[in-house]
Amino acid sequence: MADEGASPRELIVEACRRDQPHLIEQVLDDMEEQSNEQVAQFFNDVTDSMGNHALHICAQYGSYDTMDALFDIQFFECDPLTRLDKDTPLHVAVRFANEKDAELGEAMIKMMCEAGCDPRVRNQHGQKPVELVFNNNGIVKELQQAEYIMAEGMREDLEELDSDGGDASDSG
């Protein structure tokens, strides 16, 4: 695929499939006149022919660096749902870890949780990502910890303490 003839959507999908974050940067460079909201809306609307969003594609192919580049986009949606099973990118990353590369899958899941992906979201079959984990205690622990943090709102509390100059260790 020649880069000159590819549309921005095609470049993003290709970046996600082949872990080519420079293609994300190329698209962002061409959008420098647009607002952060417009840029995020464009990236949030990109899907492949199966209805998978950019993060789903990254998770499916193990594209760690491209996923990291996407998380740098302000207002980027962390929890889009697939058209077929209503899976979040975390569901897809757990399957990647189960079937292809446990270590890379766990690294992606950790980054996704730190970026704000919600491990509490259930897919069409009523399953949370942690319920799809097969024989990997590290991933289970990561997802359970992220779920706890989100449920308790600890992330926001810690950020408030840090910005106020408070002692984060006081939160428990």
N, CA and C atoms as a LAMMPS dump frame, in Angstrom:
ITEM: TIMESTEP
0
ITEM: NUMBER OF ATOMS
516
ITEM: BOX BOUNDS ff ff ff
-5.0000000000000000e+02 5.0000000000000000e+02
-5.0000000000000000e+02 5.0000000000000000e+02
-5.0000000000000000e+02 5.0000000000000000e+02
ITEM: ATOMS id mol type element x y z
1 1 1 N 0.854 -1.178 0
2 1 2 C 0 0 0
3 1 3 C 0.893 1.233 0
4 2 1 N 0.771 2.064 -1.007
5 2 2 C 1.557 3.292 -1.086
6 2 3 C 0.944 4.337 -0.17
7 3 1 N 1.773 4.97 0.636
8 3 2 C 1.289 5.955 1.589
9 3 3 C 0.637 7.138 0.9
10 4 1 N 1.132 7.526 -0.303
11 4 2 C 0.593 8.699 -0.975
12 4 3 C -0.875 8.527 -1.344
13 5 1 N -1.281 7.333 -1.693
14 5 2 C -2.64 7.111 -2.143
15 5 3 C -3.617 6.696 -1.055
16 6 1 N -3.126 6.459 0.131
17 6 2 C -3.993 5.97 1.204
18 6 3 C -4.706 7.14 1.87
19 7 1 N -5.957 6.905 2.212
20 7 2 C -6.723 7.914 2.948
21 7 3 C -6.248 7.936 4.395
22 8 1 N -6.544 9.008 5.127
23 8 2 C -6.166 9.033 6.551
24 8 3 C -6.736 7.844 7.322
25 9 1 N -7.985 7.448 7.045
26 9 2 C -8.576 6.29 7.717
27 9 3 C -7.772 5.028 7.422
28 10 1 N -7.402 4.846 6.158
29 10 2 C -6.623 3.662 5.776
30 10 3 C -5.248 3.663 6.461
31 11 1 N -4.65 4.848 6.58
32 11 2 C -3.359 4.94 7.262
33 11 3 C -3.479 4.529 8.728
34 12 1 N -4.549 4.969 9.372
35 12 2 C -4.743 4.627 10.78
36 12 3 C -4.954 3.127 10.943
37 13 1 N -5.8 2.547 10.113
38 13 2 C -6.046 1.102 10.189
39 13 3 C -4.747 0.331 9.942
40 14 1 N -3.976 0.755 8.959
41 14 2 C -2.703 0.103 8.664
42 14 3 C -1.722 0.263 9.828
43 15 1 N -1.68 1.444 10.424
44 15 2 C -0.809 1.676 11.58
45 15 3 C -1.162 0.719 12.707
46 16 1 N -2.457 0.538 12.925
47 16 2 C -2.921 -0.343 14.007
48 16 3 C -2.641 -1.807 13.705
49 17 1 N -2.723 -2.206 12.473
50 17 2 C -2.465 -3.61 12.105
51 17 3 C -0.979 -3.961 12.171
52 18 1 N -0.139 -3.01 11.792
53 18 2 C 1.292 -3.302 11.63
54 18 3 C 2.182 -2.608 12.658
55 19 1 N 1.576 -2.019 13.687
56 19 2 C 2.304 -1.306 14.734
57 19 3 C 3.26 -0.288 14.131
58 20 1 N 2.681 0.662 13.414
59 20 2 C 3.437 1.712 12.745
60 20 3 C 2.996 3.086 13.263
61 21 1 N 3.433 3.474 14.464
62 21 2 C 2.962 4.737 15.037
63 21 3 C 3.315 5.962 14.204
64 22 1 N 4.347 5.866 13.355
65 22 2 C 4.685 7.016 12.512
66 22 3 C 3.541 7.364 11.556
67 23 1 N 2.703 6.384 11.208
68 23 2 C 1.547 6.673 10.359
69 23 3 C 0.503 7.488 11.115
70 24 1 N 0.377 7.235 12.415
71 24 2 C -0.527 8.042 13.255
72 24 3 C -0.016 9.483 13.27
73 25 1 N 1.289 9.647 13.453
74 25 2 C 1.89 10.987 13.457
75 25 3 C 1.681 11.685 12.12
76 26 1 N 1.777 10.931 11.031
77 26 2 C 1.559 11.509 9.7
78 26 3 C 0.138 12.063 9.577
79 27 1 N -0.835 11.312 10.03
80 27 2 C -2.226 11.771 9.979
81 27 3 C -2.408 12.98 10.904
82 28 1 N -1.836 12.922 12.098
83 28 2 C -1.946 14.049 13.03
84 28 3 C -1.319 15.318 12.455
85 29 1 N -0.183 15.174 11.779
86 29 2 C 0.467 16.339 11.167
87 29 3 C -0.444 17.001 10.139
88 30 1 N -1.187 16.192 9.388
89 30 2 C -2.096 16.725 8.378
90 30 3 C -3.34 17.358 8.989
91 31 1 N -3.569 17.147 10.285
92 31 2 C -4.763 17.663 10.957
93 31 3 C -4.431 18.813 11.911
94 32 1 N -3.252 19.391 11.792
95 32 2 C -2.811 20.381 12.771
96 32 3 C -3.695 21.618 12.837
97 33 1 N -4.468 21.89 11.813
98 33 2 C -5.367 23.054 11.817
99 33 3 C -6.672 22.775 12.564
100 34 1 N -6.936 21.517 12.89
101 34 2 C -8.193 21.145 13.528
102 34 3 C -8.062 21.181 15.053
103 35 1 N -9.193 21.336 15.723
104 35 2 C -9.208 21.354 17.186
105 35 3 C -8.956 19.948 17.735
106 36 1 N -8.577 19.881 19.004
107 36 2 C -8.37 18.58 19.647
108 36 3 C -9.631 17.73 19.585
109 37 1 N -10.794 18.363 19.75
110 37 2 C -12.064 17.64 19.692
111 37 3 C -12.308 17.055 18.296
112 38 1 N -11.986 17.829 17.261
113 38 2 C -12.174 17.349 15.892
114 38 3 C -11.225 16.189 15.584
115 39 1 N -9.999 16.325 16.03
116 39 2 C -9.013 15.254 15.818
117 39 3 C -9.478 13.978 16.52
118 40 1 N -9.879 14.108 17.777
119 40 2 C -10.337 12.942 18.534
120 40 3 C -11.562 12.324 17.88
121 41 1 N -12.498 13.153 17.437
122 41 2 C -13.709 12.635 16.79
123 41 3 C -13.351 11.807 15.554
124 42 1 N -12.412 12.32 14.759
125 42 2 C -11.988 11.581 13.573
126 42 3 C -11.403 10.22 13.963
127 43 1 N -10.457 10.218 14.9
128 43 2 C -9.827 8.966 15.313
129 43 3 C -10.835 8.025 15.976
130 44 1 N -11.762 8.576 16.743
131 44 2 C -12.778 7.747 17.398
132 44 3 C -13.718 7.094 16.402
133 45 1 N -13.901 7.723 15.242
134 45 2 C -14.827 7.207 14.233
135 45 3 C -14.189 6.209 13.273
136 46 1 N -12.875 6.063 13.304
137 46 2 C -12.192 5.151 12.383
138 46 3 C -12.497 3.707 12.771
139 47 1 N -12.966 2.942 11.796
140 47 2 C -13.17 1.501 11.985
141 47 3 C -12.688 0.763 10.745
142 48 1 N -12.401 -0.524 10.922
143 48 2 C -12.082 -1.354 9.766
144 48 3 C -13.378 -1.909 9.186
145 49 1 N -13.272 -2.758 8.194
146 49 2 C -14.462 -3.282 7.517
147 49 3 C -15.334 -4.151 8.43
148 50 1 N -14.782 -4.63 9.545
149 50 2 C -15.534 -5.467 10.483
150 50 3 C -16.156 -4.645 11.621
151 51 1 N -15.932 -3.331 11.608
152 51 2 C -16.483 -2.479 12.654
153 51 3 C -15.612 -2.391 13.9
154 52 1 N -14.36 -2.791 13.777
155 52 2 C -13.421 -2.682 14.89
156 52 3 C -12.796 -1.295 14.883
157 53 1 N -12.757 -0.661 16.034
158 53 2 C -12.136 0.649 16.167
159 53 3 C -10.621 0.504 16.255
160 54 1 N -9.92 1.624 16.207
161 54 2 C -8.453 1.608 16.199
162 54 3 C -7.867 0.811 17.36
163 55 1 N -8.385 1.015 18.578
164 55 2 C -7.838 0.276 19.726
165 55 3 C -8.107 -1.22 19.629
166 56 1 N -9.257 -1.589 19.085
167 56 2 C -9.534 -3.019 18.894
168 56 3 C -8.499 -3.634 17.95
169 57 1 N -8.191 -2.907 16.874
170 57 2 C -7.238 -3.42 15.891
171 57 3 C -5.86 -3.55 16.531
172 58 1 N -5.439 -2.53 17.281
173 58 2 C -4.149 -2.607 17.984
174 58 3 C -4.103 -3.817 18.913
175 59 1 N -5.169 -4.009 19.681
176 59 2 C -5.216 -5.122 20.627
177 59 3 C -5.22 -6.466 19.907
178 60 1 N -5.884 -6.532 18.779
179 60 2 C -5.964 -7.784 18.015
180 60 3 C -4.61 -8.18 17.434
181 61 1 N -3.804 -7.191 17.038
182 61 2 C -2.527 -7.464 16.384
183 61 3 C -1.315 -7.252 17.288
184 62 1 N -1.536 -6.852 18.528
185 62 2 C -0.415 -6.639 19.437
186 62 3 C 0.378 -5.381 19.118
187 63 1 N -0.277 -4.359 18.627
188 63 2 C 0.393 -3.125 18.217
189 63 3 C 0.539 -2.158 19.388
190 64 1 N 1.472 -2.471 20.25
191 64 2 C 1.684 -1.74 21.499
192 64 3 C 2.042 -0.272 21.261
193 65 1 N 3.014 -0.024 20.393
194 65 2 C 3.492 1.349 20.19
195 65 3 C 2.425 2.232 19.549
196 66 1 N 1.676 1.688 18.62
197 66 2 C 0.603 2.461 17.995
198 66 3 C -0.497 2.734 19.008
199 67 1 N -0.814 1.754 19.841
200 67 2 C -1.804 1.954 20.895
201 67 3 C -1.361 3.1 21.809
202 68 1 N -0.1 3.108 22.167
203 68 2 C 0.444 4.161 23.012
204 68 3 C 0.287 5.526 22.341
205 69 1 N 0.539 5.603 21.044
206 69 2 C 0.389 6.86 20.303
207 69 3 C -1.071 7.32 20.299
208 70 1 N -2.004 6.39 20.178
209 70 2 C -3.425 6.751 20.182
210 70 3 C -3.838 7.325 21.53
211 71 1 N -3.307 6.79 22.603
212 71 2 C -3.659 7.281 23.94
213 71 3 C -3.155 8.707 24.183
214 72 1 N -2.211 9.166 23.361
215 72 2 C -1.719 10.533 23.489
216 72 3 C -2.677 11.556 22.883
217 73 1 N -3.686 11.101 22.172
218 73 2 C -4.654 12.004 21.551
219 73 3 C -5.682 12.417 22.601
220 74 1 N -5.754 13.716 22.843
221 74 2 C -6.702 14.225 23.835
222 74 3 C -8.124 13.91 23.395
223 75 1 N -8.971 13.486 24.321
224 75 2 C -10.384 13.127 24.107
225 75 3 C -10.562 11.819 23.33
226 76 1 N -9.502 11.011 23.23
227 76 2 C -9.608 9.733 22.522
228 76 3 C -10.448 8.766 23.345
229 77 1 N -11.373 8.064 22.704
230 77 2 C -12.299 7.138 23.371
231 77 3 C -11.596 5.811 23.672
232 78 1 N -11.572 5.445 24.953
233 78 2 C -10.889 4.219 25.394
234 78 3 C -11.745 2.96 25.28
235 79 1 N -13.052 3.124 25.31
236 79 2 C -13.919 1.951 25.422
237 79 3 C -14.976 1.835 24.319
238 80 1 N -14.575 1.976 23.047
239 80 2 C -15.572 1.753 22.002
240 80 3 C -15.947 0.277 21.959
241 81 1 N -17.094 -0.026 21.414
242 81 2 C -17.575 -1.405 21.344
243 81 3 C -17.539 -1.917 19.916
244 82 1 N -17.199 -3.209 19.76
245 82 2 C -17.244 -3.808 18.429
246 82 3 C -18.695 -3.973 17.998
247 83 1 N -18.894 -4.009 16.71
248 83 2 C -20.241 -4.136 16.155
249 83 3 C -20.847 -5.5 16.474
250 84 1 N -20.066 -6.536 16.395
251 84 2 C -20.592 -7.901 16.522
252 84 3 C -20.871 -8.321 17.965
253 85 1 N -19.85 -8.319 18.805
254 85 2 C -19.984 -8.844 20.166
255 85 3 C -20.037 -7.78 21.243
256 86 1 N -19.952 -6.514 20.847
257 86 2 C -19.94 -5.405 21.811
258 86 3 C -18.762 -5.533 22.78
259 87 1 N -17.623 -6.008 22.253
260 87 2 C -16.396 -6.116 23.035
261 87 3 C -15.706 -4.766 23.111
262 88 1 N -15.067 -4.488 24.248
263 88 2 C -14.193 -3.325 24.37
264 88 3 C -12.798 -3.752 23.903
265 89 1 N -11.895 -2.801 23.714
266 89 2 C -10.517 -3.178 23.394
267 89 3 C -9.878 -4.068 24.467
268 90 1 N -10.285 -3.91 25.726
269 90 2 C -9.751 -4.791 26.779
270 90 3 C -10.154 -6.246 26.545
271 91 1 N -11.38 -6.48 26.11
272 91 2 C -11.804 -7.85 25.789
273 91 3 C -10.88 -8.438 24.707
274 92 1 N -10.605 -7.635 23.683
275 92 2 C -9.774 -8.09 22.564
276 92 3 C -8.337 -8.337 23.034
277 93 1 N -7.823 -7.469 23.894
278 93 2 C -6.459 -7.641 24.404
279 93 3 C -6.334 -8.903 25.252
280 94 1 N -7.365 -9.22 26.017
281 94 2 C -7.334 -10.459 26.809
282 94 3 C -7.286 -11.664 25.871
283 95 1 N -8.068 -11.641 24.809
284 95 2 C -8.029 -12.75 23.842
285 95 3 C -6.656 -12.856 23.186
286 96 1 N -6.056 -11.712 22.868
287 96 2 C -4.703 -11.711 22.293
288 96 3 C -3.731 -12.381 23.268
289 97 1 N -3.816 -12.006 24.533
290 97 2 C -2.932 -12.59 25.55
291 97 3 C -3.164 -14.097 25.688
292 98 1 N -4.416 -14.508 25.632
293 98 2 C -4.748 -15.93 25.759
294 98 3 C -4.226 -16.744 24.579
295 99 1 N -4.365 -16.195 23.371
296 99 2 C -4.151 -16.978 22.154
297 99 3 C -2.802 -16.756 21.475
298 100 1 N -2.182 -15.58 21.688
299 100 2 C -0.996 -15.258 20.893
300 100 3 C 0.245 -14.989 21.73
301 101 1 N 0.217 -13.969 22.585
302 101 2 C 1.421 -13.564 23.314
303 101 3 C 1.009 -13.017 24.677
304 102 1 N 1.156 -13.828 25.703
305 102 2 C 0.71 -13.453 27.048
306 102 3 C 1.455 -12.234 27.573
307 103 1 N 2.751 -12.169 27.346
308 103 2 C 3.55 -11.06 27.872
309 103 3 C 3.165 -9.738 27.207
310 104 1 N 3.092 -9.72 25.893
311 104 2 C 2.692 -8.508 25.176
312 104 3 C 1.248 -8.146 25.511
313 105 1 N 0.387 -9.15 25.606
314 105 2 C -1.004 -8.899 25.969
315 105 3 C -1.124 -8.26 27.33
316 106 1 N -0.357 -8.754 28.285
317 106 2 C -0.392 -8.178 29.632
318 106 3 C 0.121 -6.738 29.623
319 107 1 N 1.163 -6.472 28.845
320 107 2 C 1.692 -5.106 28.746
321 107 3 C 0.645 -4.163 28.145
322 108 1 N -0.058 -4.625 27.121
323 108 2 C -1.111 -3.797 26.515
324 108 3 C -2.23 -3.543 27.517
325 109 1 N -2.641 -4.577 28.231
326 109 2 C -3.724 -4.454 29.209
327 109 3 C -3.337 -3.476 30.312
328 110 1 N -2.102 -3.545 30.777
329 110 2 C -1.626 -2.624 31.8
330 110 3 C -1.696 -1.188 31.279
331 111 1 N -1.194 -0.956 30.062
332 111 2 C -1.235 0.385 29.488
333 111 3 C -2.683 0.85 29.326
334 112 1 N -3.551 -0.027 28.869
335 112 2 C -4.948 0.329 28.651
336 112 3 C -5.628 0.714 29.962
337 113 1 N -5.362 -0.03 31.016
338 113 2 C -5.95 0.288 32.319
339 113 3 C -5.425 1.622 32.835
340 114 1 N -4.14 1.855 32.67
341 114 2 C -3.555 3.13 33.1
342 114 3 C -4.119 4.303 32.303
343 115 1 N -4.496 4.066 31.045
344 115 2 C -5.043 5.115 30.183
345 115 3 C -6.526 5.371 30.448
346 116 1 N -7.153 4.515 31.246
347 116 2 C -8.548 4.742 31.604
348 116 3 C -9.557 3.804 30.973
349 117 1 N -9.103 2.751 30.308
350 117 2 C -10.053 1.759 29.783
351 117 3 C -10.782 1.121 30.977
352 118 1 N -12.055 0.886 30.81
353 118 2 C -12.899 0.431 31.915
354 118 3 C -13.064 -1.086 31.902
355 119 1 N -12.467 -1.794 32.869
356 119 2 C -12.564 -3.252 32.914
357 119 3 C -13.921 -3.755 33.397
358 120 1 N -14.819 -2.835 33.768
359 120 2 C -16.14 -3.236 34.27
360 120 3 C -17.16 -3.41 33.148
361 121 1 N -16.832 -2.972 31.938
362 121 2 C -17.78 -3.036 30.822
363 121 3 C -17.979 -4.49 30.399
364 122 1 N -19.234 -4.875 30.281
365 122 2 C -19.582 -6.236 29.845
366 122 3 C -19.908 -6.232 28.354
367 123 1 N -19.538 -7.315 27.689
368 123 2 C -19.851 -7.442 26.268
369 123 3 C -21.269 -7.979 26.081
370 124 1 N -21.618 -8.256 24.854
371 124 2 C -22.962 -8.746 24.521
372 124 3 C -23.303 -10.043 25.249
373 125 1 N -22.283 -10.796 25.623
374 125 2 C -22.479 -12.082 26.302
375 125 3 C -22.442 -11.944 27.82
376 126 1 N -22.416 -10.704 28.312
377 126 2 C -22.427 -10.45 29.751
378 126 3 C -21.087 -10.651 30.43
379 127 1 N -20.006 -10.695 29.654
380 127 2 C -18.688 -10.974 30.219
381 127 3 C -17.845 -9.707 30.346
382 128 1 N -17.194 -9.563 31.49
383 128 2 C -16.181 -8.54 31.655
384 128 3 C -14.866 -9.122 31.135
385 129 1 N -13.896 -8.276 30.786
386 129 2 C -12.617 -8.806 30.284
387 129 3 C -11.97 -9.831 31.214
388 130 1 N -12.025 -9.612 32.526
389 130 2 C -11.385 -10.534 33.47
390 130 3 C -11.987 -11.94 33.369
391 131 1 N -13.235 -12.036 32.967
392 131 2 C -13.89 -13.339 32.853
393 131 3 C -13.429 -14.12 31.622
394 132 1 N -12.675 -13.469 30.741
395 132 2 C -12.148 -14.14 29.553
396 132 3 C -10.714 -14.619 29.746
397 133 1 N -10.084 -14.205 30.833
398 133 2 C -8.68 -14.556 31.071
399 133 3 C -8.547 -16.049 31.289
400 134 1 N -7.569 -16.645 30.606
401 134 2 C -7.295 -18.07 30.748
402 134 3 C -5.9 -18.256 31.323
403 135 1 N -5.84 -18.697 32.572
404 135 2 C -4.581 -19.136 33.179
405 135 3 C -3.498 -18.054 33.19
406 136 1 N -3.849 -16.829 33.607
407 136 2 C -2.841 -15.775 33.689
408 136 3 C -3.175 -14.876 34.878
409 137 1 N -2.574 -15.175 36.001
410 137 2 C -2.861 -14.432 37.234
411 137 3 C -2.43 -12.977 37.155
412 138 1 N -1.386 -12.667 36.387
413 138 2 C -0.93 -11.294 36.251
414 138 3 C -1.987 -10.415 35.603
415 139 1 N -2.623 -10.935 34.562
416 139 2 C -3.674 -10.176 33.883
417 139 3 C -4.903 -10.062 34.777
418 140 1 N -5.248 -11.132 35.453
419 140 2 C -6.391 -11.08 36.372
420 140 3 C -6.153 -10.001 37.418
421 141 1 N -4.967 -9.991 38.001
422 141 2 C -4.64 -9.006 39.028
423 141 3 C -4.721 -7.583 38.475
424 142 1 N -4.165 -7.366 37.292
425 142 2 C -4.181 -6.04 36.668
426 142 3 C -5.61 -5.549 36.438
427 143 1 N -6.462 -6.419 35.904
428 143 2 C -7.852 -6.042 35.627
429 143 3 C -8.641 -5.819 36.915
430 144 1 N -8.422 -6.669 37.91
431 144 2 C -9.125 -6.5 39.184
432 144 3 C -8.701 -5.216 39.883
433 145 1 N -7.431 -4.906 39.833
434 145 2 C -6.933 -3.681 40.446
435 145 3 C -7.527 -2.459 39.735
436 146 1 N -7.555 -2.482 38.412
437 146 2 C -8.127 -1.361 37.658
438 146 3 C -9.614 -1.216 37.948
439 147 1 N -10.3 -2.348 38.063
440 147 2 C -11.73 -2.311 38.37
441 147 3 C -11.954 -1.708 39.758
442 148 1 N -11.149 -2.093 40.703
443 148 2 C -11.271 -1.566 42.055
444 148 3 C -11.023 -0.055 42.066
445 149 1 N -9.968 0.365 41.398
446 149 2 C -9.63 1.789 41.352
447 149 3 C -10.776 2.589 40.734
448 150 1 N -11.339 2.075 39.647
449 150 2 C -12.439 2.799 38.999
450 150 3 C -13.689 2.797 39.871
451 151 1 N -13.966 1.69 40.494
452 151 2 C -15.169 1.592 41.327
453 151 3 C -15.083 2.527 42.527
454 152 1 N -13.914 2.673 43.076
455 152 2 C -13.739 3.495 44.264
456 152 3 C -13.42 4.946 43.945
457 153 1 N -13.157 5.233 42.68
458 153 2 C -12.827 6.596 42.301
459 153 3 C -11.486 7.051 42.841
460 154 1 N -10.632 6.086 43.134
461 154 2 C -9.35 6.422 43.745
462 154 3 C -8.452 7.219 42.805
463 155 1 N -8.546 6.972 41.532
464 155 2 C -7.677 7.665 40.586
465 155 3 C -7.921 9.171 40.658
466 156 1 N -9.19 9.585 40.642
467 156 2 C -9.516 11.004 40.713
468 156 3 C -9.09 11.596 42.055
469 157 1 N -9.297 10.855 43.132
470 157 2 C -8.905 11.33 44.457
471 157 3 C -7.398 11.558 44.539
472 158 1 N -6.622 10.626 43.991
473 158 2 C -5.17 10.765 44.024
474 158 3 C -4.716 11.941 43.175
475 159 1 N -5.347 12.143 42.032
476 159 2 C -4.985 13.269 41.18
477 159 3 C -5.29 14.583 41.878
478 160 1 N -6.41 14.66 42.581
479 160 2 C -6.744 15.877 43.324
480 160 3 C -5.719 16.136 44.418
481 161 1 N -5.33 15.098 45.13
482 161 2 C -4.333 15.263 46.183
483 161 3 C -3.008 15.735 45.613
484 162 1 N -2.601 15.137 44.486
485 162 2 C -1.337 15.525 43.865
486 162 3 C -1.382 16.973 43.397
487 163 1 N -2.476 17.417 42.807
488 163 2 C -2.566 18.783 42.303
489 163 3 C -2.693 19.796 43.436
490 164 1 N -3.203 19.373 44.576
491 164 2 C -3.324 20.255 45.745
492 164 3 C -2.043 20.278 46.573
493 165 1 N -1.098 19.444 46.201
494 165 2 C 0.141 19.368 46.961
495 165 3 C 0.001 18.515 48.202
496 166 1 N -1.084 17.755 48.294
497 166 2 C -1.314 16.9 49.457
498 166 3 C -0.471 15.659 49.401
499 167 1 N -0.516 14.917 50.456
500 167 2 C 0.24 13.677 50.552
501 167 3 C -0.637 12.523 50.081
502 168 1 N -0.288 11.937 48.928
503 168 2 C -1.098 10.867 48.352
504 168 3 C -1.15 9.654 49.262
505 169 1 N -0.161 9.464 50.134
506 169 2 C -0.163 8.291 51.011
507 169 3 C -1.257 8.38 52.068
508 170 1 N -1.82 9.572 52.273
509 170 2 C -2.927 9.7 53.232
510 170 3 C -4.198 8.998 52.77
511 171 1 N -4.281 8.679 51.462
512 171 2 C -5.519 8.088 50.91
513 171 3 C -5.634 6.615 51.24
514 172 1 N -4.62 6.007 51.731
515 172 2 C -4.74 4.625 52.16
516 172 3 C -3.952 3.763 51.316
